[in-house]
Amino acid sequence: MKHRTCITIGIIGEGDGKGQLTHGLSLRVADSLAHTLEELINSTGATSVLCAPDAGVGLIAAETLIKLKGRYPALSVSCVIPDEEQAIHWNEALRNRYFDVIEAADRELLLRTRPATNPAELVRDYLEEHAELLLSLDTLVCASLETAKELPVA
């Protein structure tokens, strides 16, 4: 399998920090997300995935990717974190899910130690600079980064 890096981008920070997701997003979305990610892995040969486990769809994507590692042992999952305080204001249940994902990931990529003024932009810039493919979690559309500018991504 050729080494390719894919990123997942959703609406960074779309959760309210209390475990409530906007846009009617629920755990049922994880099933279709898993299917889409699996198709992406199979069709593109992606072996490395960067994800941003924010309080919204990003955390669900990260959890889904961790589960997929069981079926795809060559898959490497890296969590991109804007700063050390990302989850500081989240409720306990959401923080526990977040830290479980960070612990299960192959790598944790901390971009700053101090709080970022615009964490979503910081993470997105990093993701776009370090991957070949983009999966927009808003639409479950995959594209090369060359065409990613046309996708509705936060």
Buried (B, 14 or more C-beta within 10 A) or exposed (E): EEEBBBBBBBBBBBBBBEBEBEEEBEEEBBEEBBEBBBEBBEEBBBBBBBBBBBBBBBBBBBBBBBEBBEEBEEBBBBBBBBBEBBBEEBBEEBBEBBEBBBEBBEEEBEBBEEEBEEBBEBBBEBBBEBBBBBBBBBEBBBBEBEEBEEBEBB
